[in-house]
C-alpha cells in the first residue's frame, strides 16, 4: 500500500487560504532597464554588524525529535518503536550520526554535518512557543507576529525590525522578499517588501509584444493617483526592472553547492543569487510545506525523510554557496509552529505536540553544538504528560539575532511585552578574539594557537567562543593560513572590516 500524507484538515484549509490570498500575483519579465537602476555586482567580502536574514518556516509542525534525535533517551525509543532513528552504535545502516554524545542527525539530515563541524550550524532543542495551542493557524500566527496569544497584532517580527531600522543601502527599493504568492506574516509591516513567487519571472503577464506599452500605461495611470497607491505602483515597477538586472536563470553557485532540483531548492538558489547581487535586500522569507505527518511519517524513508533530505541539502548548499570563502554576512533561521507528540500513533505518524527544534546557520553563529536546556522525556517531564517541554522560548533566539546580527537594539518594538534571554547563539565580528573577552591582544595568542592546532580543545577551554573566529583571513577554514593575518591584526589592535 502507498501512503499519501495529506495532513490534518485544518492544515489543508490553511494552505488553501494562503494560496488563494495571493493568487492574483503577476509573472513574466519586463524588458527595459531605466537609468536609475544601481549597478548590480557580486558584493565583496566584508564583515558587517548587520547580516542579511533568511527566515525559513517549516509549515505543518516539523518533528524536532526526528530533525535532531535524542539518541541517549531510552524513552524516545520506548515511545517510537517504528519511527525512532537507531542509535549511532546500533550497527543499523539507518542509525543516526552522533553530534555530542546525546543528540544525533538522522541519515536524511547529514548533509548539514560539514556546516555543523565548521561551527556554522546550530541546533536549538526543546525550543518553540510557550503558547499551548496545537492549532496550525494560531501557532504559526503567534510565532510570525512574535507574540503568543495576541490576536490584535498583525505585523510580523521581521517586518517590525525592518520598519524600525534604516535601510542598509540608501534609497533601497526592495528590502524584504517573501518567496510566494502572498507576503508571509513574518514580513508584514515591512517597508519595501513584496511577495514574489519566482524571482526570475516577476513582472506583467500577457502578450510580450504589448508588455512595454502596458507597463507605460500603468505608470501613467498611477502617476495621477494619490499616495500610497502612486508610490507603491512606482516601487513595484522599479522592483520588476531591478530584478531583471540579475540573471537568475544562469546563476552559477559556488563549487560544491548542489541545490535540489525542486521548488524549495530553486527558492534557496535564487535567494543566494539575490543576496550576492547586493541590491539592498535585507530579509528573505521562504516557506517549506508538508510537515504535518499524522500518517506514515517515514523518518527513515518516506514523507519526512524526503522533506529532511531536501531541507538539509538546501541548507548545506546555501552554506557552501554563501559562507565558504565568500565572507557574506547571512544568518538563516529555521523554525516551525510546534513539534510532534512523543508517542507515535496507530497510523505510524505523530500528532500535534508542543516543543520542537530550530536550526540557525551563519558565519557569525556559535554553531557546532546543540543548544538546549533538556527537560527529559519521562512521563513526569513531558508537557501535559505527552509532549516535549519548551524550555527555550523561540524569541530568545530571534531577539539575539535581531540585536547582535541585524543591529537593531529596539527589541521591545520587535518583540512586544517580552524580555528575551540571550543564549549565546551569535558571535561578533571580532575576528581573532579567541578568549572572547571583547579585545584582541596578547591574551588571545595561546587560545588562537589552540584553535588552529586542536579546535575541540579550544571549544572545551572556551565554551562561550566560536572557533570560527580564528578564521582571520575569512576563507572559510581555520588553518595555518590564518597565522600571518592574525599577527597583523594583533599588531594593529584589531582586524579591519
N, C-alpha and C positions, 0 to 999 in steps of 0.2 A: 504493500500500500504506500502511495506517495502522499505525504502530509503537506498541506499548504498552510503556512502560518498567516492567518488573517487578523490576529489580534482581537482585542475586545471591541464590542460595538461602539463604546464611547470613543475609542481612539479612531475607528474608521470614520465616524461622523466628524471628529475634529479635523482629520486630514482632508475630508471633502470641503469643510468650511474654509480651511486655509487655502485650498486650491481655488475655490470659487471667489474668494475675497479679491484675488488679484488676476483673474483670468482675462482681464482686458489688457494685459501687458502687450507692448508692441515690440516687434523684432524687425530685423534686416538692417543693413548698414547705410549710413549717409556717405556721400561721396566728396563733398567739398571740404576743404580744410582752411578756415579763416586765419588771418594773420595773427590774431590774439593768442593762438594756441602756444603753450610752452613747448620748448624743445624736449622731446622725450628721449631719455638715455638711461642706461643702467646706472644706478647710484653707485658711488664709490664706497669702499669700506669705511665705516666710521663707527664711533661709539657715542651714542646719544643718550640723554636721560629720558627720552620718550620713544618707546617702541611703537611699532605698528602692532595691533592686536587682531588676531583671528579667533573669533568665538565659534566653536563647533558645538551644536546641540544634537545629542543623540535622542531623537524623539520616539517615545514609546516606552521609556523606562528600561535602560540597559542594565543587565545583571552585573553589578560590580563584583560579585563573588565569582564570576567567570572571567571578567576582564583582568582581574588580579586575584589569583587563587590563594586563599589562606590554607596552604597545604599542611601546616603544623597543627591545624584544628581537627581533632577527631570528630567533632560534631558536624563539621562540614561534610564529611564522608558518610556519617550515620544518617543525615537528612537527605542526602542526594546519592542514593545507591546507583542511579543510572546516569545522572548528569555531572557528577563530580569529575574533575580532571585529576588523573592519577598523580600520586606524589612523585617528586623527582627521582627518588631512589627505588621506585617500584619495579623498574625493569620494563614497564609497559611502554611500547613505542609512542603512545599518545600522552606520556607524562608531561607535566609542566616543567619549565626551566626555572630553577631556583634563582631568586633575586637576593635574598638576605637571610636565608635560613628559616623564614616564616612564610613569606609570600613567594609566588612564582607566576610566570606567564604561561598561559595555555599555548599549544602549538600555533594557533592562528594569530597570536599576538607577538610572536618572537621577532618579527621584522623590526620591532622597536628596541631590540637589545643593543644595537650599536649606539643609538641615541642615549639610551639609559647608561651604558658604560662610559660614554663620553661626558656624563654629568649634565646632559641637556634635557632629559626626560624625567619627570617626577610623577609618581602615582600618589594620590591622596585617598586614603580609605576611611571607611565609616564616616563618610562625608555627605553633605546634602542639606536640604532644607529641614528645619525643625518643625515645620507645619505638618500635622498628621495626615493631611489629605492624601488619598490614594486615587484621586481623580486626575487623569492626564491633563485635562483642560485647566483645572485650577492650579495644579502643581507646576506646570510649565509657566503659566502666567505669573505666579508668585516669584519664581526664580528669575524670570526675564525682567520683571519690574524691580527686582532686588528687595522686595519686602513681602514676606508671607502674610496671607490673610487680609490684604488691603485691596478691596475691590474698587476703590476710588482712584488708585494710582494707575495711570495709563502709559506714561513714558517709561522707557527701558533704562536699566542702569548704564548701559553703554551709550545710549542716546543722551542721557543727562551728563555723562562725562564729556562728550564732545561739545554739548551746549555750554558747558562751564569752562572750556579751555579755548585759547586762541588756536587757530589752525597752525600746524607745523609748517606748511608752505603758505606764505602770504597770498591772499586772494584765491585760495584753492576753491574750485567749483565742485569738487567731489571729495568729501571727507569720509563718508561711510557708504558701504555697499552691502546689500543683503542679496546673496545669491538665491534667487527665487522670484516668483510672480508677485508676492506680497512682502512688504518690508517686515522682517521679524520684529516682534515686540521689543526684543533686546535693544534694537537701534531706534525705536520710535522716539521722537522728540529731538533727534539729532539734526543739526543744520547740515545742509548739503549732503543728504543721504538718500539713496534711491534703491528700490528693488530692481535687480537686473538678472533675469533668468540665465542669460548667456552673454558673457562679456564680449564675445566676438561678433555677435549679430544684433546689437542693441540699436534700434532705430525705427524708422517708419516702415510699416508693412505695405503691401500693394505693389502695383506696377513700378518696376525700377525706372522706366522711361519718364515717368512723371514725378519721381520722388523729389528731385530738386525743386521743381515748381511748387509742389505741395508743401515742402518744407518752408519755402519763402513765403507762401501764402499764410501758413500757420503763424510764422513770426510776425507778419504784418497784422494779422488779426489780434494777436495777444499784445502787440505794442499799443493798442488802443484801449486796453482794459486797465483797471487799477490793480495795484498790488493787493494780495500776494500772488494773484494769478499771473500777472505780467512777468514778475521776477522768476517764478517757478518754471514758466514756459521757456524763458530765455536760458535758464540754467540747464533744463533738460536738453535743449538743443545743443548747448555748448558741451554737455556731457557726451552726447552722441558723437559730436565732432572729435572730442578729446579721445574717446575710446578707439576711434578709428585711426588714431596715430600709432596704436600699439598693434603689432602683428601677432595676435594671439594664436592664429592658426598655424603659424610657422615657428612658434616659440620653442626653443631648444633648452630643456632643463640642463642642469649641471650633470656631468658624467656620474653615472651610478644611480641617478634618480629615475625610477621607472613607475610612473603613476598608473594605477589600474585603468583599464580601458572601459570605464563605465562613467555614469553621471557624477558620482562622487569624486572619482579620480580627476575628471575634467574640471570640476569646481576647484579642487586644490591646485591643479596645474595652472589654470588661468588666473587664480588668485596670486600664485607666485609670479607670474608674468606681470600682473598689475602692480604688485608691490615693487618689483625690480625696476619698473618703468619710472618710479619715483615722481608721480604726478600729484602727490598730496594726499592720497588716500591713507587714512589712519586706522580704519576699522573695517573688518570684513566679517560677515556672519554667514555660516554655512550650516545647513540642516542635513542630518543623515537620518533617514526614516527607517522604520521596520523593526524596532527593538522590543515590541510588545509580544513577548514569546510565551504565551499561555500554553501553546500546544507544540509538541515536538521541537523543543528548544534547540537541540542539536549543537551542543557545546563543542564536541569533537568533530563532528561532520553534520552538516545541515544548516539551518537558518542562521543561528547565531555564529557558528563557525565562519560562514561566508561573510557575515557582517563584520566580524572582528578581523578577518583577513583583509578585507577592503580598508577598514579604518586604519589598521596598523601599517599597511602598505602605503596608504596616503600620507600618514604622519611621517613614516620613515623616508619616503621620497621627498616630502617637503623639508625635512631636516637636512637631507643631503643637498637639496637644491638651494635652500635659503641660508643655512647655517654653516655648512662645512666649507671653510676657507672664504666665505663671502663677506662675513662681518656684518650682515644686516641685523638690525635690532628688531626682532619679531618675537612676539610671545603668542603661543597658541594655547587656548584653554578649551578643554573638552568636558562637557557636563551633561547631565541628564536629569529628568524631573524627580525620579526616586529610583531605588533599587528594586530587587525582586525578593519574594519571600524565601527564607532559608530552605524550607521543606519543598521538595519537588512535588508536583500534583499528579493525579492519575492519568493525565494526558502527556506525561513526560515533559512537562513545561514548568514554569514558575509563575505564580500570581503576583499581583501588585504588592510591593514591600515598602521599605522606608529608607534606611541608609544605603548609600551606594558608593561610587568611586568617581574621582575626577582624574584627568591627565593634564599636566601642564608641560609645555615644550618650549624651549628657548635657550639662546646663548647665555642669557643672564638669569637663568633659573637654577636653583640649587638642587639639581636632579641627582640621578644615580642612586635613588633610595625610594622607599615607600613611607611617606609621611602619614602617621596615624597616632591616635590615642585609642588603641584597640580595646573594645568593650567585651569581647568574647562572644561565643556562640552557644553557651549553655542556656537552658530554658530560662533561668532566672536572670540572665544577662541580656535577653532579647527585648526589643521594643514591642510592647503589648503581647509578649510571650511568643512572638513568631518571626520578628524581623531584626535585621542588623540595626543597632542603635546609630543615631547621628551624634558623633562626639566632636566633629569639626564642622562648623557652620560654613556653607559654601561662600558666604560673604566675606569670611576671613581671608580666603584665598584670593577672591576677586579684589577686595579692598587693598590688599598689599600690592597687587599688581598695578592697580589704578594709581596708588600713591607713589610707588617706587619705580615702576617701569613706564607708566604713562604720564608721570609728572604732574598729577593732579592731587593737591592736598585737600580738596573740598569733598571729603568723604561723607560728610553729613548731608550734602546735596545729592551725592550719587547713591548712597545707601541710607535713606531717611530712618531716623529713630533706631539706629544700630551703632554700637561701639565695637568695632572689629578688634580681634586679637591677631597680630601679625605672627605668622607661624614659621618664618624663616624660609619662605618659598623662593625669594629672589636673592640675587647677588648684585652688588652695584658694579659700575663700570670701572672701579678702581683696580685695574689690572696690576698684578704684582703684589697686591696687599695680601700676602699669603697667611698672615696670622689674624687677619680680619680685625685689626684694631683701628681702622679708618685712616691709616697713614702708610706711606711707602717709605721705608727707611731700613737701616741695617738689621733691625729685628726681623725683617722678612727674608733675610738671606737663607738661614737654615731651613725655615719652612718651604722656601722655594726649591731648594736642593732636594728636600724630601718629596715634594710634589713631582719633581722630574724623575727621581730615582725609584720612588715607591708610593704611587698615588693612594693605595689603600692605607698605608701607614699615615700619610698626611691626613686623610679623612678621619682616621681614628684619633689622631692627635688634635685636630682642629675640626670637630664635627660641625661647627657653625659655618665653616668655609666651604666654598666650592673649588675643587682642584682646578677647574677650568680657568680660574683667574690667573693661573700660571701660563696660559696661552697668550703671552705678551705680544707676540707678533701677529696674533689673530689669524692664523692659517688653519684653524680647526683642529690642531693637535698640540699636545703638551709633550715637548721633547727638547733635545739639545739645541735646536734652532732658536729656542726662546731665551737662551742664556745671554747672548750679546744684547738683545733688546732689553732684557731685564736690567743688565748693568747700566745701560744708557738711561733707562727710566729712573733707576736708583740715583744716578748722578745728577739727574735733573729734578729730583724730588717728586716725580710723578710721570705718568705716561701721557702723551698728547692724545687728544680725542681724534 
